Amino acid sequence: MMDPKMMQKMMLEGMRTAMRMSFDTLASVQEQMEKMWRMFLEQSGDLQKEGEKVLAEWMENLRKGRDEVRRNLEDGLRKMGEVLGKEQG
């Protein structure tokens, strides 16, 4: 039978890996969405200038929000790892 502490560490690592993969996928989807909107704006004529400004602000806010959530989750996972490490010692 596997040691419960080892199982906790394995679960934590699985959560960390899943989180990273999810954020990488989210970043890829956001990049594709941005490309699609830029193509749309290039063909929109009068809306192009204002639309590009709005898109740039929107994408920057999305990136900042995504990065902040990622940092918070990684910090939480790091703290969980520290707690599990202390419990073993």
C-alpha positions in Angstrom: 0.0 0.0 0.0 1.2 3.5 -0.9 2.2 6.0 1.8 -0.6 8.6 2.3 2.0 11.4 2.2 3.4 10.2 -1.1 -0.2 10.0 -2.5 -0.8 13.6 -1.4 2.4 14.8 -3.1 1.5 12.9 -6.2 -2.0 14.5 -6.2 -0.4 17.9 -5.7 1.9 17.4 -8.6 -1.0 16.3 -10.7 -3.0 19.4 -9.8 0.1 21.6 -10.6 0.5 19.9 -14.0 -3.2 20.1 -14.8 -3.2 23.8 -13.9 -0.2 24.6 -16.1 -1.7 22.7 -19.1 -5.0 24.5 -18.6 -3.3 27.9 -18.6 -1.2 27.1 -21.6 -4.4 26.0 -23.4 -6.2 29.2 -22.3 -3.3 31.3 -23.6 -3.4 29.5 -26.9 -7.1 30.1 -27.3 -6.8 33.7 -26.4 -4.0 34.2 -29.0 -6.2 32.6 -31.7 -9.1 34.8 -30.7 -6.9 37.9 -30.9 -5.8 36.9 -34.4 -9.4 36.3 -35.5 -10.5 39.8 -34.1 -7.5 41.4 -35.8 -8.5 39.9 -39.2 -12.0 41.1 -38.6 -10.9 44.6 -37.8 -8.6 44.8 -40.8 -11.7 44.3 -43.0 -14.0 46.6 -41.1 -12.9 49.9 -42.5 -14.1 52.7 -40.2 -14.2 50.5 -37.1 -10.5 49.6 -37.5 -8.8 52.3 -35.5 -11.2 52.3 -32.5 -11.6 48.6 -32.6 -7.8 48.0 -32.5 -7.6 50.3 -29.4 -10.4 48.4 -27.6 -9.0 45.0 -28.6 -5.5 46.0 -27.3 -6.9 47.1 -24.0 -9.1 44.0 -23.7 -6.3 41.6 -24.5 -4.0 43.3 -22.0 -6.7 43.0 -19.3 -7.2 39.3 -20.2 -3.5 38.7 -20.0 -3.1 40.5 -16.7 -6.1 38.7 -15.2 -4.9 35.3 -16.4 -1.3 35.9 -15.1 -2.7 37.1 -11.7 -4.9 34.0 -11.3 -2.0 31.8 -12.4 0.4 33.4 -9.8 -2.3 33.0 -7.1 -2.8 29.3 -7.9 0.9 28.6 -8.2 1.4 30.3 -4.8 -1.4 28.2 -3.2 0.1 25.0 -4.6 3.5 26.0 -3.4 2.2 26.6 0.1 0.4 23.2 0.0 3.6 21.6 -0.9 5.4 23.3 1.9 2.7 22.2 4.4 3.0 18.6 3.1 6.8 18.8 3.4 6.6 20.0 7.0 4.1 17.3 7.9 6.6 14.6 6.7 9.5 16.0 8.7 
